[in-house]
Amino acid sequence: MSSTAFSITNVTAVLPNALLDDATITIENGVIVDISERGEAAQDSLNGGGSICIPGIIDTHSDGYEQELRPRPNAYLPSNFALRSFESRVRAAGITTMFHGIGFENDAKWGRTVEMANELCNTIIDYADSLTALIDHHILYRLDARDPDGYPALIARFSQARNTELSRVPLISFEDHTPGQGQYTDRTALERYIIGNRKVSEDEARRIVDETIRERDELIGNREKALPWLTEHASLGTIRLMAHDPATGADVREAVEWSASIAEFPTTIEAARLAKESGLRTVCGGPNVLRGQSHSGNVSAQELIAQGLCDGLASDYLPTSLLGSVAALVERKVCSLPEAIRLVTSGPAKTVGLEDRGEIRVGMRADLALIRFHGNLPAVLGVLTGDSENAERLSLIGASS
């Protein structure tokens, strides 16, 4: 073996369509070069102790970074510290590729501003460029459909972005969270959320939702301002466009007119089925699978998976839900372990156009996680990301063990 090679031995490898017991996986310069049963190991190796080896999880939508910034109301952390703090949580969840959802809007209710959005994007890009990041960081640009400031700010950002930010096709989620459609087609679900979150009465919650609808109806024109640019660039392939929370067949047909390629978090079977029939990739929420139901009263993601209407899962607001969903799906006999793992690895990779990862296969990037299941409870024992620096660091740990 080359002196730069490193092996992980004594694991059950989750291959795309099968399990390989007592596997040896050899990596060279961050790329998988050999997979075999009880195969020859490199001089530098790590005994996996009978654990399960899976491809590193790929999360195409996480709001966790924004949440990490403010662990308590009015207690803001520096953005660079928050990113590294959140990264440690992400790695502990077996995630090796993360798309951080950054909201381009000015919304006091959610504490979002376009100024903050640009700061967070800059922090992510700076960290990725530093070559010290422990996972592969990307940005999911979340564009509020009715915000008057979000669309101009996003266009301005792209016109001035560094090459590294645009080295891959930007991923944009076009979102309209106006009550009475999408996620909150049933507005009473939002009212219940407000009652619990803000500790207000039912009457006050109804008043808040009424006011939100009135305010956002006045901003409907901004949606039409953004769509020509989004449609043009999605059709050219210079952006990858997500239609967020499609609830009806009309929503999906409209997304097709935009040249969207992804239906993110469809809220009904009708929308998910038409999205698949129309050639869109479908993304469902890990927390929905883990809990067995939507917190908003929408369709169960598990039901969509059982019907073959889900191409991959995203964590949304809980990174640990992805591996937890795998365990839940296997325990409930919805699908096999390789099938469940595909929903958090190769499925998301294909959705966002990352062809170099998501499978344990020769030639693929060596993003790997060692895990165990204790009943339906997963545990992550270790994570390897496929760059030569991290591969070398892990090989030294293995050699000394």
N, C-alpha and C positions, 0 to 999 in steps of 0.2 A: 504494500500500500504506500501511497505518497505520504511524505512526512506531514503534509497538511491535512490528511484524512482523519476522520473521527467517527467512531461507531457508537450507536446505542444498541445494546444487546438485551436479550431476555425480556422481550415485550410482546404483547399481542398487538400487531399492527392492523389498524382499521384501513383497509384498502378501499378503493372506490366501490367495489361490489362484494367484498368478502373480508374475512378475518384471517390473518396469518399468525399462527401461534409460534412462540419461541423465535421471533423474528430478530434479525440483525439488520439495522439500517445504517448505511455508511454515507457520510457526508464529506464533501470536499469543496472548500471555498464557498460554503453556504448553499450548495446544491446537492440533492440526493443523487448519489452515483451507483448505489447498489442496495437491493432489498432481497433478502434470502432467509430461508428457514434454517436456523442453526448455522448460519454462514460464517465465513472467516471475518474476524473483526480487525479493525485497524489497531495499531499499537496503543493509541490513545482511545479509550472507550469508557463508556458508562453503563453499568449494569442496571437495567430498568427494574429489576426485582419483580418481574411478572406483572408489571403495570400495563395499562392500555396506552398505546401510542396513537394519537390522532393528528391530523393536520391542524395547524394553528387556526383558531376560529377567526372568521372575518365578520366584523360587525359594520353593516352599511348605514346604520342610523343610531347614534347615541347622543342623548342630551346631557350626559353625565358631566362633561367638562363645565358647562354652564352652571350646573348644580354645585359642582365642587368649589366654584368661585365664592359661593356664599353659604357656608355650612350652617349659619344662623342668620336671621334677618339683620341687615345692616352690619354684618361681620364679613367684609370682603377680604379675600386673600389676593396676593399678587398673582397675576395671570400665569407667570412662568412657574411659580411654586405650585399653583393649583393643577397645572397640566402634568407635572411630574408626580404629584400626589395621586391624581386620577389614573395615571399610567400604572402605578403600582397596583391599584384595584383591578385594572383591566388585565394585567398579566396574571394576577391571581385567579382570574376567571377563564384563563386559557386563550385569551384573545391576543392575536399577534398582528392583526391589521384592523385599524379603527378609523371610521369616518365620523368625525366630530360634527354634530349638527350645530351650526352657528346661525342664529336668527338675524336676518337683515330686516329690521323694522324698528320703529320708535314706539315702544309700548310700555308705558309706566306700570301697567298692571303686572307685567312679567319682568320688569326691570331690564328691558332690552333697549339698546340704542344702536344706531348704525355705527357710531363712534366705537362702542364697545365691540361690535362685530368685527370691525377692522383690526382692533387691538388683539382680539383673540386669534384671528386668522394669522396675523403677523407672528404671534407667539408660537403657533403651531408650525409655521413654515421655518421660523428661525431654529426651532428645536430639531426639526427634521433635517435641516441643512447642517446642523452642528455635528452630525454623525455620532452623537452620543445617545440618541434615543434607543430605547429598549424594545420598542415595537415600531411598526410602520404606521405613521400618522398621516391621515388625509382629512379633507374638509368636505362636509356636506353643506352646501349653501342653501339655507332654508329661506325662501322668499315668500313673505306674506303677500297674498294676492291683492289686498286692498290698502296696504300701507303706502302713503304717498312718497315716503322717503326711501323705502327699501330698494325698489327697482333702480332708481338713479344711482344709489350708492353702490349697488352690485355692478352695474355697468361701469361706473368709474373705477371700481377695484380691478375689474378685468382689463381695463385699458392701461392700467399702470402696474399690473402684477409682474413679479419676477418670473423668469423662465421656469424655475423649479416649481412654482405654484401651478403653472399651466402645462407641466410636462406630461400630465395625463388629462384626459378629457374631464372637465369640471362636472361634478354631480350636483344637480340643482333639484330641490323639491319645491314645487309650486303649491302653496298651501292656503286654504281658505277655511278658517276656523269659526266662521260666523255661525252662531247657533241656528238650528233648523235644517242643517245640511251636513254632509260629510260625517265626521266622528259623532257629532251631536245632532243627528237628524231628529232624534227624540230629545227635545230640549230639556225634558225633566231630568235626564241623566246629568246634564251640566248643572242644573239647579241643585241636585243632591250633592254633587261635588262641591259646589260653592258653600252649601250649608255646613258640610263637614270641614272644609278647608278654612273658611273665614268665620265660622261659628256665628252664623246669622240665622234669622228666622226664615221660614218658607216664603212668607210674603216679601221679605227683603231680597231673597235669592231670585224670586220671579222678577222683581223690579230691576235687579242688576242685569239679568238676562235680557229683559225688554230694552233696557238702555243700551246694552251692547249691540243688539240687533239694529236699533235705530242709528247708532253711531256708525256702524259698519255699512249699513245700507247707503249712507251718504257718501261713502268712499268707493262705491262699486265701479266708478269710472276708472280708477287706478288699475283695476284688473285688466281692462281692455288695453290700457297703455303698455302694459308689460308683455302681453301675449304675442304681438307681432315679432318682437325681438326673440323671444323664447322659441317660437315656432320656427322662425328662419334658421336659427342656430342649431336647434334640435334636428331639423331636416338635413342640415349640412353635416351633422355629426361632430360639430365643434363644442357641443355640450351634451350631456346625458340627462334627460329630463324625466323626473318622477311626477306622476299625478298622485297627490296625497289624499288619502281617505275617500276614494271613489265609492259612492253608495248606490248608484243606479246605473242602468244601461246607458242612459243619456250622459252620465259623467264619463263613462268609459269611451263612448263614441266621441265625445268632445276631446278627451285626452289623445285619441288617435289622430284627430284633426290637428292637434298641436305637435304631432310627431313624437309624443312621449314614448319611451320604451319600457317604462316601469310603472306598475300600479302598486303604490305603497300603502299598506294597511287597508285593503278593501274591506268595507264594513258589512257587505252582504254576499251571499252565495251568488246572486245574480251578477253583481259587479265582478267578482272574482272569475266566474265562468266566462263571461264575455271578454274580460281582459285576456285570459288564456287563449280563447278562440281568435282574438285579434292580434296575437303575437306579442303581447306585453309580458314581461316578467312580473311575477307577483311576489310581494314581500309581506310577511305577516309578523306579528309581534311576539317575541319570546315570553314576556309576562303573561300574555293571553294564553299561550300554550301551557305554561307552568301552572297557572291558576285554574285552567280548564274553562275559562270564560273571559269575555271582554269586560273591563271595568266600566265601559260606557254603554253596556247593554247591546252591543253589536254581535255579529256572527262569531262563533267560536273558531279560533285559528286551527284547533285540533280537527274540527269538522272539515275545514278546507283542506288540510293535509290528507285526511282520510279519503277525500274525493280527488286527490291529485291536483288540487288547485293552488298549491303554494310552492313556489320555487326556492324560497329561502326565508330565514328568520333574521330579524334585527332586534337588538335589545331595547330600543326606544329609551327607557329610563332606568333599566336595571341590567348591567352587564352580566351578572351571574345568572340571569334567566336563560341564557343561551344553552349552557351546559346543563342547567336544570331542566330545560325543555327536552333535551336529548334523553335524559334519564326518565322523565315523565312519559315520553312517547313510547319508549321501549317497555316500561313497566305496564303501561296500559295496552300494550300489544297493538298500537297503531301502526308501527313500522319496526323494522329490524334496526340493529345498531348501525350498520353501514348506511342505511337509508336515513336514519335520524342525523348522523354525523354530516351527511351531504347537505342537509338543510342549513347547517351553520358553517360550512366550509366551501365546497365546490359550487354549491348553489349560489350563495352570495357572490363568490368570485366571478362567476359567469354573468351575473346580473350587472355588475359594475365594470366588467371588462378587464379583470385581472387574470390573465391566462397563465401566469407563472407560478400560481399557488393554489392551495385548496385541496390537493390530493397528495397522498403518499405514493409517489411514482418517480421513477428515474427521470432526471432532468428537471424536476420541479424544485422550486425554492424550498429550502429545508426549514420551513416554519412548522414546528412540531410542539405538541404538549403531551406530557405524561400524566395520566389520570387514573383514578380508581373510582369505583362506585360502591358505596356502602348502602345496600338496598337501592332506594331511589335517590340517594343523596350523593352528589359527585364531589370529588376532591381533586384539586390540581396539585401535582407533586413537583412539576418543573416545566419550564417553557424554554424553547430554543427558537431564535429568529434567524432567518437565513441570510445573514451577512457574514463575511469572513471574520470580522472582529469578534462577534458574539460566538461563532462556531469555535474559534480558537480559544476563547475564554472558557467555554464549557468543556472543551477537550482537556484543558489543564485541570479542571476540577475532576473530571473522570479519571485522569491519570494518577491523581493523588489519592483516590478513594480505594 
